[in-house]
Structures are given as structure tokens and as C-alpha cells.
Amino acid sequence: MSNTSTASTTSGTLTIVASFTAKPGQERRLREELDAMVAPSLAEEGCLGYRPYADPARPDRMIIVEEWVDAAALEHHFTLPHFARVAKALDEILDEPFTLRRLTDVPA
């Protein structure tokens, strides 16, 4: 486990906050689809963390916080079959396009 902590503080890592808003009645499916992305994403080389969170006050809203070794690892993630599958499902589920915020480490 300490290797992950060390890697996550290495300069050049990329943290992504992806935000999603489900159409009315699609909240459960959104949660299921995002949960299904965790294991295959964590198995990718270059993925340091991948965790969905639900908004307790707004069941239609979720975020995923992802951490990647670099931008190339994230770009590779976007080309994989599990991402293509969820992207297609999200087209049906989401009330609005999802957003991605790209964050980098702040130098000490």
C-alpha cells in the first residue's frame, strides 16, 4: 500500500473529478454503471485510484475521483472497451453531459 501513497505524491500525477447528473428515474442505473467501472479501471496500468461518490442530498448526482500517473494513462483509459461501454450507457442515463476537472499537484 505504501507504493500507492508514494506514487500519488509524485509530480506529474493527474487527479480527475468527473461529475454526473442522472435523468429522473435513472439514479440507480447511474450508480450501477459507475460502480462497474471501478474494478477494470483500477486494473489499468497507470491508474492510482478510482472511486465513485454519491451526493446524499441529490441522489441524481455522483462524482468519480480518479488518480492517474500521467495524462497519457488517462488518455489510454478513454480508449478501452469498458470506457466505451459506459460512455454509451451514459448517453442514455445522463440529464446533461458529464464534466471533467483535471487537477495536478501543487508544488510544495
C-alpha positions in Angstrom: 0.0 0.0 0.0 2.8 2.4 0.7 3.8 2.3 -3.0 0.4 3.8 -4.0 0.9 6.6 -1.5 4.4 7.3 -2.7 3.2 7.3 -6.4 0.3 9.5 -5.7 2.6 12.3 -4.4 4.9 12.1 -7.4 4.9 15.2 -9.5 3.1 14.8 -12.8 0.2 12.8 -11.4 -3.2 13.8 -12.6 -6.4 13.8 -10.5 -9.7 13.9 -12.2 -13.1 14.8 -10.8 -15.8 13.6 -13.1 -19.4 14.9 -12.3 -22.6 13.2 -13.4 -26.3 14.1 -13.2 -28.8 11.4 -14.0 -32.1 11.9 -15.7 -35.1 11.4 -13.4 -35.6 7.7 -12.7 -32.0 6.8 -13.8 -30.3 7.4 -10.5 -29.9 3.7 -9.7 -28.6 2.8 -13.1 -26.1 5.7 -12.9 -24.8 4.3 -9.7 -24.6 0.7 -11.1 -22.8 1.9 -14.3 -20.2 3.9 -12.4 -19.6 1.2 -9.8 -19.0 -1.3 -12.7 -16.1 1.0 -13.8 -14.1 0.7 -10.6 -12.5 -2.8 -10.9 -11.5 -2.6 -14.6 -10.2 1.0 -14.2 -8.1 0.1 -11.1 -6.7 -2.8 -13.1 -5.3 -0.5 -15.7 -1.6 0.3 -15.6 -1.3 3.9 -14.6 -4.5 4.1 -12.5 -3.6 5.0 -8.9 -7.2 5.5 -7.7 -10.8 5.4 -9.0 -13.7 5.9 -6.6 -17.3 7.0 -7.1 -19.1 9.1 -4.6 -22.9 9.9 -4.3 -24.3 13.2 -3.2 -26.6 12.3 -0.2 -28.7 15.4 -0.8 -29.1 14.8 -4.5 -29.4 11.1 -5.5 -29.3 12.1 -9.2 -25.7 13.4 -8.7 -22.5 11.5 -8.5 -18.8 12.1 -8.9 -15.8 9.9 -9.6 -12.4 10.9 -8.2 -9.7 9.3 -10.3 -5.9 9.5 -10.0 -3.6 8.7 -12.9 0.2 8.6 -13.1 0.1 11.0 -16.0 -2.1 12.4 -18.8 -1.1 9.5 -21.2 -2.5 6.9 -18.8 -5.8 8.8 -18.7 -5.9 9.1 -22.5 -5.4 5.4 -22.7 -8.3 4.8 -20.3 -10.6 6.6 -22.7 -9.7 4.1 -25.5 -10.6 0.9 -23.6 -13.7 -1.2 -24.1 -15.1 -0.6 -20.5 -14.9 3.1 -21.0 -16.6 2.9 -24.4 -19.4 0.7 -22.9 -20.0 3.2 -20.0 -19.9 6.2 -22.3 -22.7 4.6 -24.4 -24.8 3.9 -21.3 -24.2 7.4 -20.0 -25.7 8.8 -23.2 -29.0 7.2 -22.2 -28.7 7.9 -18.4 -27.4 11.5 -18.1 -29.6 14.6 -17.9 -26.7 16.7 -19.1 -23.1 15.9 -20.4 -20.7 14.9 -17.7 -17.9 17.2 -16.8 -14.2 16.5 -16.1 -12.0 18.6 -14.0 -8.3 17.9 -14.3 -6.2 18.7 -11.3 -2.5 18.5 -10.7 -0.3 18.5 -7.6 0.6 21.9 -6.1 4.4 22.2 -5.7 5.4 22.4 -2.0 
